[in-house]
């Protein structure tokens, strides 16, 4: 029976425990370049079995938030090298979460002030985070996107491949493709955001094509054992919707099994909210999706996420519903979360006011046990 603190090998990487630090956007990388403050933040949390970096833009076009990091410039790669070195010297492992936001952006964040891009020209009822030149910040409505032309899609797939290669150059142990929360990969998957009539739209097999093209390109570049993906079957984040998520995500599971990925990361319910949230006519069956993956010879670890506490995590492992448990906001306020879970210690409270943007306050100044 698996224990939270047991080691596990996922693909080509061995982890010291099964407690995973989730990708947590913190907006503290001006000019999309990781800095010394980011180095300290990740170093403090290196006791996690695996750290998944905050969402990292694959290109400038893929940016949707001020002060979010990228992996597309030499300066960003160098900045991430300092982060990965600190994590490794502290005994940790770290994957880079690769993201293209698609329509979840504002033209002020895009190259030359162009509109953001999307599978279809449907504006999201969502907001993005911007920092102005005077240092003030705000959440503003996303811009109306333009539809990607067929020839542009192959270029973005190449951007993902190149970003994965740069992540390895930066010293990451692998990459996680952000296929969740209403960003570009998710936008292609969903009937509510993809109204294309070409090879990338229509039937669910076509809507899944972009995701599999990205997975294949990255797995060929860095190896499937260092490649992973995050999915959120029913999360409504960023105005995303599909009328029939169960057959869609069962299909994804059946096809992902062929890629020998390091892990598949599943957000259960509404990201950061109700674990019982549902889209479509009936509750989503996560066990059915997982069983589909393994029945079709999937070999990657199964990671679950959203609202897990110590007891829920223990139960999920004991009932073999998961191999890895991803903790999000508890890691923000508790750099020593692994130790606290081991001895069942009280957790620090999260300061919501300091989640996005700012300095070390609410970022690297949370106390550890004994301090």
C-alpha positions, -999 to 999 in steps of 0.1 A, spaced: 0 0 0 15 33 -11 24 59 15 26 97 10 63 95 19 73 66 -2 96 72 -31 84 66 -67 99 65 -101 78 84 -128 92 79 -163 129 88 -161 127 106 -128 128 92 -92 110 112 -65 117 111 -28 80 113 -19 46 115 -35 37 150 -23 38 173 -54 39 211 -53 14 223 -79 19 250 -105 10 283 -87 11 315 -107 26 343 -85 34 371 -110 68 380 -96 90 377 -127 92 411 -143 100 410 -181 92 373 -179 126 365 -165 130 345 -132 150 364 -106 167 359 -72 134 361 -54 120 333 -75 151 312 -67 145 315 -30 108 307 -33 114 275 -51 145 265 -30 124 268 2 99 242 -12 124 217 -26 114 190 -1 83 183 -23 87 151 -42 84 172 -73 79 209 -79 58 219 -109 68 254 -119 43 282 -122 28 284 -157 56 294 -181 49 310 -215 63 293 -245 64 325 -265 56 362 -261 23 354 -279 16 328 -253 17 354 -224 -15 363 -207 -4 379 -174 21 406 -164 52 394 -146 46 357 -154 78 339 -164 87 327 -199 111 302 -214 115 318 -248 144 342 -242 181 336 -233 177 357 -202 147 336 -191 166 304 -196 195 317 -175 171 328 -148 155 294 -147 190 278 -145 195 295 -111 161 282 -100 167 246 -110 203 246 -96 189 258 -62 162 231 -62 186 203 -72 212 214 -46 184 212 -20 176 176 -31 145 184 -51 132 177 -86 114 203 -108 93 202 -140 85 232 -161 48 238 -168 46 250 -204 17 272 -213 2 291 -242 -28 311 -229 -46 314 -262 -75 338 -258 -69 344 -221 -48 376 -227 -51 412 -234 -37 430 -265 -15 451 -243 4 419 -234 7 407 -270 35 414 -295 28 447 -313 -5 450 -295 -21 423 -317 -52 404 -306 -46 372 -287 -52 340 -308 -76 311 -303 -91 281 -321 -122 303 -328 -130 340 -324 -149 337 -292 -141 362 -264 -137 348 -229 -158 361 -201 -127 362 -180 -100 386 -166 -63 388 -167 -37 404 -145 -17 434 -156 9 456 -140 11 492 -152 42 513 -157 36 531 -124 37 498 -105 0 495 -98 -19 464 -109 -54 453 -118 -75 426 -133 -89 435 -167 -112 419 -193 -95 397 -219 -95 410 -255 -114 396 -284 -92 369 -300 -87 362 -336 -90 327 -351 -57 308 -358 -51 301 -395 -43 265 -403 -7 272 -412 -2 290 -378 -11 259 -358 20 240 -369 41 270 -359 27 269 -323 33 232 -321 69 239 -330 70 266 -303 60 240 -278 88 217 -290 114 245 -288 102 255 -253 106 220 -241 142 219 -254 149 252 -237 134 239 -205 159 211 -205 187 236 -213 175 255 -182 181 224 -161 145 212 -155 139 174 -149 110 174 -174 80 194 -185 43 194 -179 21 205 -208 -6 229 -194 -37 213 -210 -61 226 -184 -80 257 -170 -92 271 -203 -58 279 -219 -50 271 -256 -48 233 -254 -80 232 -235 -96 257 -259 -90 233 -288 -105 204 -268 -138 220 -258 -169 223 -279 -176 256 -262 -145 273 -275 -137 253 -307 -160 259 -336 -136 251 -364 -145 230 -394 -110 219 -404 -89 190 -391 -87 207 -357 -124 211 -351 -157 193 -351 -157 157 -337 -138 152 -305 -111 133 -323 -103 164 -343 -106 187 -313 -80 165 -295 -56 166 -325 -38 198 -314 -31 184 -279 -17 151 -293 4 170 -318 19 190 -289 24 159 -268 41 140 -296 64 169 -306 76 173 -270 79 136 -263 101 132 -294 122 162 -284 130 154 -247 117 118 -243 83 106 -230 97 98 -196 103 135 -190 70 146 -205 37 150 -186 3 167 -191 -23 185 -169 -60 182 -176 -91 196 -159 -121 177 -172 -149 199 -158 -132 230 -144 -150 262 -157 -118 283 -154 -115 311 -179 -150 305 -193 -143 270 -206 -171 245 -213 -179 213 -230 -214 197 -231 -201 161 -229 -168 160 -210 -169 123 -200 -165 108 -236 -140 135 -245 -117 128 -215 -121 91 -217 -110 93 -253 -80 114 -243 -71 89 -216 -73 60 -241 -50 78 -265 -25 92 -240 -18 57 -229 3 52 -261 28 79 -252 45 64 -220 43 98 -202 59 104 -168 25 112 -154 -11 124 -161 -22 153 -138 -59 156 -132 -77 185 -116 -109 172 -100 -138 196 -100 -135 233 -103 -98 244 -100 -94 260 -66 -131 255 -58 -158 229 -55 -145 193 -59 -180 182 -68 -185 207 -96 -198 192 -128 -204 202 -164 -228 183 -186 -258 162 -175 -241 140 -148 -212 140 -124 -178 133 -140 -165 98 -133 -127 102 -126 -123 65 -118 -137 57 -152 -112 80 -169 -83 65 -149 -94 30 -156 -96 38 -193 -60 50 -192 -47 18 -176 -70 -6 -194 -54 7 -227 -19 1 -213 -11 35 -199 21 34 -179 24 69 -164 17 78 -128 -17 92 -120 -17 126 -102 -47 141 -86 -53 177 -75 -77 201 -60 -86 206 -23 -66 177 -10 -57 177 27 -37 151 45 -65 127 51 -79 129 16 -44 123 2 -38 93 24 -72 78 14 -65 84 -23 -33 64 -21 -47 37 1 -76 32 -23 -53 33 -53 -71 62 -69 -38 79 -74 0 76 -73 8 112 -66 -11 140 -47 -7 176 -59 -10 203 -33 -15 239 -45 -21 267 -21 -10 248 10 25 250 -5 22 288 -8 19 293 29 39 263 40 73 259 25 78 230 48 45 213 39 61 179 36 73 180 72 40 193 84 21 165 67 45 139 80 39 149 117 3 162 111 12 197 122 -10 227 119 -7 246 86 0 283 82 -29 304 70 -27 317 34 -27 355 28 -49 359 -2 -39 395 -7 -3 386 -16 -10 358 -41 -4 378 -73 24 403 -77 44 421 -51 77 414 -33 88 389 -6 58 395 16 35 365 12 61 349 -10 93 339 8 85 351 43 61 323 55 75 307 87 87 271 89 83 249 120 108 258 147 115 293 133 
